[in-house]
Amino acid sequence: MKSSQLKALLSEPQEGNRSFNTLAKDLGVKVVVFDPMETATEEASRNPATYVSVMRRNVADLRQAFGQ
């Protein structure tokens, strides 16, 4: 794991952090939520504003996860 320079585990919103918390703690990395929108409601997935909002949140979360 050290040679891969792993910094974070990505979890989907519907999954939550619980399943990764122990593993992340053991590896010394963060758990970060990444929303692929696969489980979004049909209404939300058709709304361009929702898509842009979710993708902006994903970018912010990824930047935090990788320290940028």
C-alpha positions as CSV (number, residue, x, y, z in Angstrom):
1,M,0.0,0.0,0.0
2,K,2.8,2.4,0.8
3,S,4.4,1.9,-2.7
4,S,1.0,2.8,-4.3
5,Q,0.9,6.1,-2.3
6,L,-2.8,5.5,-1.6
7,K,-4.4,8.6,0.0
8,A,-8.1,7.9,0.0
9,L,-10.8,5.3,-0.4
10,L,-13.8,6.5,-2.5
11,S,-17.3,5.6,-1.3
12,E,-20.6,6.2,-3.0
13,P,-23.3,8.2,-1.1
14,Q,-25.7,5.3,-0.7
15,E,-22.9,3.2,0.7
16,G,-21.8,5.6,3.4
17,N,-18.5,5.5,5.2
18,R,-19.1,2.7,7.6
19,S,-17.9,-0.1,5.4
20,F,-14.6,1.6,4.7
21,N,-13.8,3.2,8.1
22,T,-11.9,0.3,9.6
23,L,-9.9,-0.4,6.4
24,A,-9.1,3.3,6.0
25,K,-8.0,3.5,9.6
26,D,-5.7,0.5,9.2
27,L,-4.3,2.0,6.0
28,G,-4.0,5.5,7.4
29,V,-6.1,7.0,4.6
30,K,-9.3,9.1,4.3
31,V,-12.7,8.0,3.2
32,V,-14.2,10.4,0.7
33,V,-17.6,10.3,-0.9
34,F,-17.8,10.3,-4.7
35,D,-21.2,10.5,-6.3
36,P,-21.5,8.9,-9.7
37,M,-25.2,9.8,-9.8
38,E,-26.1,6.3,-10.7
39,T,-28.6,6.1,-7.9
40,A,-30.0,9.6,-8.3
41,T,-33.7,10.0,-8.8
42,E,-34.9,10.3,-12.4
43,E,-35.9,13.9,-11.8
44,A,-32.5,14.8,-10.3
45,S,-30.6,13.0,-13.1
46,R,-32.4,15.0,-15.7
47,N,-31.8,18.4,-14.1
48,P,-28.6,20.0,-15.4
49,A,-28.3,22.1,-12.3
50,T,-28.2,19.0,-10.1
51,Y,-25.6,17.4,-12.4
52,V,-23.3,20.5,-12.2
53,S,-23.8,20.7,-8.4
54,V,-22.9,17.1,-7.8
55,M,-19.9,17.2,-10.1
56,R,-18.6,20.4,-8.4
57,R,-19.0,18.7,-5.0
58,N,-17.1,15.6,-6.4
59,V,-14.2,17.8,-7.6
60,A,-14.0,19.6,-4.2
61,D,-14.1,16.2,-2.3
62,L,-11.4,14.8,-4.6
63,R,-9.2,17.8,-4.2
64,Q,-9.5,17.5,-0.4
65,A,-8.8,13.8,-0.6
66,F,-5.6,14.2,-2.5
67,G,-4.5,17.3,-0.7
68,Q,-4.9,19.9,-3.4
